[in-house]
Amino acid sequence: MKSDVHPPAVSVIMPVLNEERHLREAVHAILQQEYAGEMEVVVALGPSIDRTDEIAAELVKEDPRVHTVPNPTGRTPAALNAAIKASRHPIVVRVDGHAALSPGYITTAVRLLEETGAMNVGGIMHAEGQNDWEHAVAAAMTSKIGVGNAAFHTGGDAQQAETVYLGVFRREALERQGGYNVEFIRAQDWELNFRIREAGGLIWFSPELKVSYRPRPSVKALSKQYKDYGRWRHVVARYHQGSINLRYLAPPVAVCAIAAGLVVGALVTPWALVVPGGYLAAIVAGSVPAGKGLPLKARLQIPVALATMHMSWGWGFLTSPRSLAKKVIASRRPAVLGETQEA
C-alpha cells in the first residue's frame, strides 16, 4: 500500500437516519477531500421521517461518486454492514451523518495505516455547535469534567487504543471479522475493535485526525443519547469483564449519591444536601474554563449540559437490563484470526 505511488481506493460509508440538517454538509466534507486515489461514498438510508432521503437523492444526482443503499431496520450496525457490502474499495472510512471530516482526513488516515500497520485508525471527535445550546454541549463534551480523560474527546498523544471514534479500516479486517455485530445497537465500534484486537490487529489513535461533530439539538435529545451510552456501556462491562474503569463508574455513583443526599436531606437531616450541593458547585465551577470564549447564553447552559450528560449516562448504566446483556453475549462472535496470526 504505497500512497505516494498509487494511493489505495477508498470507500466512505455513512449510516443516516433523520439527518436532513447535516447530511449535505457531511457528504460535501467527504467529496471535498483532496485525496489522490479513487473514492466512493455509500449512504445507508434508514426509515427517516424528515427530508433525509430527498437530500440523499439530490446528492446522488449531483455526484456520481455517491450511492445509497436501504437500511430498513434503521439500526446503525445494520446500516454499516449494508454499506460495507455495497462498497468495493480496500480502505473503508466510517463517517456519521452529523459529522464532517476535516481537510486532509482521508489522506492522513491512509498514511497512518501504512506507517503503523494498524487495522483501524481514528482521531478526535471535535464537537462544534451552531447555536448557544449546541455550543454549551460541545464545551461539555470536550472538557474533562464532562467526559473524563477520553482521548478521542479531549485529545492526547498518538498511541495504541482499545477503540477509536468512527474509524478508517482495512477492508480485510472488516471482512475477516464479519462486520459489525447487529445486536450492539450502541457501542458497536467498541465490540468490533475488541474482536480486531483479539485477532492480533492494532487499533491506533492519532490527534492528527479530527472530525467535526454536531451535538444533539435539545436537552431531551442529549439525555436520550447519554442514557443510551450508559445503558450500552453496562452491556459492554457484562460482555467483557475487566473493561470497566473509574471513569465509567463515576456517573452511576454520582446519581446514587445525589439521590441519597436528596432523600436523606428531606427526611432526616439537611446536612445530607451537601452532596447534591457539592455536585452542583463542581459543575458550575467546571463550566467556567470549559466555556472560555463563548457567548454568555452558551456559558450559562454548560452546567445544564453537564448535568444532563452525567445523570442520563449514570441512570442508563444503573437501569441497563441484564436480559439485554444476555442477549448480546449470546450473539458473541469469536475473533477470526488471519493466516499470519494462525501460523
N, C-alpha and C positions, 0 to 999 in steps of 0.2 A: 504494500500500500504506500506508494511514493507520491505524496501530494504535490511535490514540486514538478513532477513529470506528467503524470496522468491522475489528477485528483479523482478519487472514487465517486461514483454517482451516489446521490443522497435522496432518500425518501423521507419526507416530513409527514408525520401522522398527527391528526388533531381530532380528539373526541369533542363534540359540541352538543349542547342542549340549552335552548333558550339563551343564546349568546348574541342577539341582534345588536346589542350595544357595542360590543367589542370585536365581533368576528372579522369585519373588514380590516380593522387596524391590525389584528393579529396576523391575518393572511398577508397583508401588504408588507409587514415587517419581515416575513419569510421571503417573499418574492423580491424584495429589495436587497437581500443579502448579496454581497459581491463575492460569490463563490464561483471558482473557475470550472467546477465539474457540473455534470448534468444533475438536475433536481426536479423532483415532483412533489406535489402536496396532495395528500389524501385526507379528506374531511369525512369523518364518520358522523352521520346525522341521526341524532336521537329524535323522539317524538316531541318536538318543540311546539309551544303554543304561541310563539311570537313570530317575527319575520326572519328567523334564522335560515330556514330552508330557502326562502326567496333571495336572501342576500347571498347564500352559497351558490345558488343557480346563476346569479349575476356574475360572481367571481369565476365560475367555470367558463362562462361565455367570454369573459374579458381576458383570460389567460389559459392557454392550452395545457399548462403545467398543473392546473388544479383539477382534481377529480373528487367525486363524492361516492360514498357507499352508505347503505342504510344500516342503522343500529336500532331495530325495533324495541329492544329492551330498555334503551335509554341509560343503561349502566356503563360506567366508564371502562371497566376491564373488557367487557364485550365489544365496546367501540374500538378500543385499542387493538384487540385481536382481529377484528374485521378489517381495520385499516392496514395492519401488518400483512394480512393475507392478500389484500388488494394491491399492495405496493410491491416493488420489484428490485430495489437497489440494495447494495451491500451495507450501506450505513443508514440507520434508522434514527431519526430525530423526533422525539416526542415534544409536542407543544400543545398547550391548552387554549381554548377559545377566548379566554380572558387574560392572555399573556402575550407579550411582544418581545421577540428576540432582539438583543442589542446588535448594532452593526458588527460584522465580523464574527458573529457567534459560531456559525457553522464551520467556517474556515479554521477558527481556533480549536473547536472541538475535534475536528478531524486530525489536526496536528497533534493534539494531546493524546488521542487514541494511538497514533503512531509512536509518539515519544514514550508513552508509559506502558504500552502493551495492554491497556485496560480493555475490558469488555463493555464498560459503560462509563461515561464521564458526565459530570454535571457541575453546576455552579450555584450562583446566588439567586435566590428568589427575592427580587428587589421590588417591594411593594410601593406603588405610587398611586396617589389619589387624584381625583378630578374635581372634588368639592370638599367642603370643610370636614364632613363626616369621614369621607374616604381618606383624607389627609391624616385625620386622627387615628384611624385604623392602621394606616401604613406606618405611622410613627410607632404605634404599639407593637406592630408585627416585626419591626426592625430593631427593637430595643431589648436589652437583656432582661429587664423587668417584665417584659411581655412574653418572651419565648425562651428565656434562659440563654444558654451558650450554644444554641444550634448554629453551626457554621453556615448553613445554606440560607439562614435568615440574617445573621449579623456579620458574616464574613469570617475569614480565617486563612491560615496557610494552606497551600496545596498539599494534599495528603490522601492516603488511602481512607476510604469511608465505608460505613455499613450500607448507606443508601444515599442517593442524591436527588435533587429536585428535577423532575421531568426526565432528563437523561438523553444521551446520544450513544446508541448501541451499535455494536457489530451485529449484523443480522444473524450470523451463525450462533451467537449466544441466545438470541430470542427464539430461534427455531429449535435449537437443541433442547431448550427448557419448555418448549410447547407454548410459549407466550405467557400471558398473564392468567392467573387463577381467577376465574369469573366469580367465585364465591367471595372474594375480597372486594366488596363494594367501595370501601376506602382502604388505604394502606396497601393497595396492590403493588405500588412501587417497591415498598419495603420487602414484601414477600417474594417478588421476582428477583430482586437484588440478593436476597438471602439465598435463593437457590443457585444463582450465578456464583456467589462466593463459596457455597458448599461444593460446587463443582471445580473450584480452584481458580475462578475468574477474579480479576481485580476490578473494584469499583473505585473511581478516582474523583475527588472533589478539587475544583480549581476556582479561585476567585476571579480568574480571567474571564470566566463565563458568567454572563449576567442576563437574566430575563426579567423584564418589567411585568409586574403582576398587579392586576386591578382588584382592590379589596371589595368585599360584599357591600352593597349599597345601603343597608339598613341594619339596625340593631337586631331585628328578627332574623335576617339572613345570616348575619355574623354569628348569632347564637346557635342557629341550626348547624352551621359549618363546624363550629368548635365542639358542639355536643357530639357530632358525628366523629370528629377527630378523637375525642376522649373515648367514645364507645369502641372504636376500632383499635385504639391503642391497647385497650384491655384485652381485646381479642388476640392481638399480636402477643401480648405478655403471656396469655394462656397457651398460645400456639407454640411459642418458643421461649421456654423458661430460661431466665438469665438475660433477657433482652430489656428488662425494665431497669430504670435508674432513678436517682433522686429527682431529676428534672421532671420526669413523668409523674412522680408521686406527689409533687408539690401542689398541683391544683386540687386533687381529691382531698388531700389533708386540709387544705385551706377551706374547702367547702364544709367539711365536718367541723372544723374548729370554729368557723364563723356561725354555723347553725347552732352548735352547742353554746357558744357565747351569747347568742340572742335569746335562746330558750332559758338558760340559767340566769341571764341578766334580767329577764322579765319575771321569772318565777321565784328566784332565790336571792340573788344579790346583784346590784348594779355594777359591782366590780368586774363581773364577767364580760361586760360590754367593752372592756379594754381590748379584747381580742378583735371583734369586728371594727372597733375604732382604730386599732393599730393597723389593721389591713387597709382601711380607707386612707389613713395618713400616709401609708407607704406608697400606695398607687398615685396619690396626689403629688407626693414628693418626687416619685419616679417619673411622672409625666412632665416635669419641668425640663430636664435635659432632653427628654425624648421629643418634646415639641419645639425645640430651639429653631427659630427662623420661620415658624408657621404663623398664620393669622390667629388672632385671639380666639375667634369662634372655634377654630380647629383645636387649639391648645386646651380649651375648656372641655372638649369632648374626649380627650385622651383617657382620663380616668374611667369614663363610661365604657370605652372600647376595651380597656384593660380588664375591668371587672367582668364584662361580658365574656371575654375570651377565657379568663381564669375559671369563672363559676360554671360556664357552659361545658368547658373541657372536663372539669372535675366532676360535674354531675353526670356527664356522658360516661365517664370512666366508672363511676360508682354504680350506675344503673345498667351497665352493659350485661345482657343476659348470658348466663353460662351456656344456654342452649345454642346461642349464635356461635360461640367459640367451638362447641362440639361439632356443629355442622361444618364449620370451616376446617377444623382438624381432620374430620372425616374425608375432606376433599384434598388432603395434603398430597402434594406431588413430590416424590423424591428428586433430588438434584440429578441431572443426567450428565455424566462425565463425558468429555471428549476423548478422542483416541489418544491424545498426548497424555491426558491425566490417567487413563486406564493402563497405559504401558508401564 
